[in-house]
Amino acid sequence: MIQQRGNMDWMLKELADDVPSIHQIVVLSADGLRIARHGGDPDVADRLAAACAGLQSLAAAVATEIPYSDGLMKLVVIEVTGGFFYLMAAGTGAYLAVLAGETVDAGLVGARMRDMVVRIGAHLTSPPRHDGQSG
C-alpha cells in the first residue's frame, strides 16, 4: 500500500509549469492506482495509471534480459504521432507518468522528472509487510 504524506499538487504543478507542452502528470502505485494527478481528465489519469502497471512490469521483464542489469525499470519513453509518454520509477512502489505534446523538450522532461522523483521519495512510502499480513 502506498501512503501519501502531504499534498503533492504543488510539485506536480511545478513540473507542468517548468516544462511547456506537458498535458498530464500522474503519480501511481505499482499496482496501477492513481495517487495524485495534475492536468487532464481524472478518468484518463485512472486509465493511464492502470496501463502503467502493465507497462512497468513489462519493462522490468525486458530489463532482466540486459546483461549486468539489476532488472529494475528506471525510465520508459514512448513516442507516438502527436506526443510522448514518460514513465519513471519514483521510489519503492511508486511511479511518475507524464503525457506531453510533440514539441516538448525531451531532455528537459527527463531532468525535471528526475528532480521531482527525488522529492517524491520524501512523500511516498511502501510500508513493509509483516509475516502473515495479507495485501
Helices and strands as residue ranges (DSSP letters): E 3-4, H 9-18, E 22-29, E 34-38, H 42-63, E 75-80, E 83-89, E 94-101, H 106-120, E 124-125
